[in-house]
Structures are given as structure tokens and as C-alpha cells.
């Protein structure tokens, strides 16, 4: 290695059904898994990820699909709310030609630590956090930006130096477009009720005053 160069180490920081998330320096990247393990007639088989998602969801590359969702969403988000969405910079093919990598913003707190998920953080006694989440919920419903699974594993709690906390979405996959064969998701009233229910579940789990306010 040439003098002055610094070797960056790769650290896994998350994992979902189809992808693993790594940190390299000040960048996060989502790496498509090579296959999905399923049971067939009592045997475990490995199905290539692109084949599986193409068949089940009509999506060949989950990273490219999410990148397009992100661009569609962020184009409709006011500038003052965009810090609640982790940036996706680019999606590029792997050097081995198998799948892709999605290069994303690494969301960190004021102290430099990676921001925790809502699940890791636990109860959040911070009015500004919940005001922002309320504002985003209403914006999503008004604009038809339907996040079907605002999961506590996919929303980070970014902590600022002045003790403010901001919700930051880091996953943009699950929208009605993700499930082309679920006809109910084409019905606006059904989707809106589902979105409302999911956000209320977040409040029930993580808002310290939500239960007492709704007795």
C-alpha cells in the first residue's frame, strides 16, 4: 500500500431478508445476498436472489428498485424534512457481476456514533422526534407515499448536540409497488388504514405518553 493511504475496514451493521448492510469509513452500503434459503419437499435449497425476487415480486434487483423508490419519494419531500431520509448516492454492479451494491449515507449522532434504531433506543421521551414523525405520516398520506412497514428496525433515532432527536428512514422498499399481486394494496382507503395502524404501533411501543393520552 502506498504511503499515506489508509485501509478502510468493512464492518457489518445490519441484515435483512435479502441484504446485508456494511460500514466502510463514513459510507454505508447494502449488499444483496447471493441467494435465499427455502425448504422444498423437506429439503433446504438455495435460490438465487434475483430469481426469487423476480418470481415473487417482479423485482430483479432490490437495490435498483429501492433507489428508484427513494428518488420518487425524495422529489416530493420539502427541503426542511429531507434530513429524515438517509441518502442513497448510487447503485452499482458488483465487480464479480453478481448483484449490486447500494451506497448510502451513514447516519451518525453528534458524537460520531452510528445512530440507533428505534428498536435499539427504546422509549423516546422527545417531543420534537414525535412531532416530526407525525408530520411525516401526514405528508405520506397526503402525497400517497405509502410506507407499508415503518418498522422500528428501519427508522433511526439521530441525536443532535442540542439534545434534539430526529427520525431518519433508511429503507424504502416496502410500498404498494413491491407487491404487484396484492390487489387490496391498490385500494387507497385500505392502504391508508394500514399506514395509520403501523405508525400508531410505533407510538404504542416507543412514545412514553401515548398510552396514557389514549386511555
Order of alpha helices (4+ residues) and beta strands (2+ residues): beta-beta-beta-beta-beta-alpha-alpha-beta-beta-beta-alpha-alpha-beta-beta-alpha-alpha
